[in-house]
Amino acid sequence: RSGNVRWKNCHRDWRMRCLFDARSLIMHELVHGLGFEIHHFQQAGGARSCAESDRCPVEERTYTDQYGSADPDTGLLTDTVWVVVASRVLIKAREFFGCETLDALPLRGSKQLGDSSRDNHWETRILNDEFMAYGEGGQISAITLAMMEELGHYLADYSQAQCMLWGGNQGCEFVET
């Protein structure tokens, strides 16, 4: 896959903010190129798909969602989204959110930028500070390092993870609603 990057001209008073935005954008796109996307998650461990693997780091789950489609039986708006169930990721997410019972961390459900944006990013509502979400954040978290490690090609140095504030120690309800 290839992508396009548009650079904007920065007014001299905004130069530092533009440099920060550019750094985050470049890191974000590089990490996509290194494997942070749903197709690579489904093929983790050398399988061609999750159906062929007993250690798939993601699975599909159906949730009640304001952006979903009406379920013909219940009339509720539901949506099927990919969630991360990988053990390394869940360990880091449980620590960060303060939720020992967390059993899945959702990838982006809504299609704000079209179908290609779905499932290739963390859910922004939950991980707004994270550079692999669509928020304003530029923080490289231990959660993303763990996800990259789950791909089977990388060994993370968690001492390099950056501090996030959004969602920290907010508990299970913050993540699961």
Secondary structure, DSSP 8 states (H G I E B T S, - for coil): -----------GGGHHHHHHHHHHHHHHHHHHHTT-SHHHHHTGGG-SSGGG-S--SEEEEEEEEEEEEE-TTT--EEEEEEEE--HHHHHHHHHHHT-TT---EEB--S-TT-GGGTTSSB-TTT-TTBTTSSSS--B--HHHHHHHHHTTS----GGG-----TTTT--HHHHH-
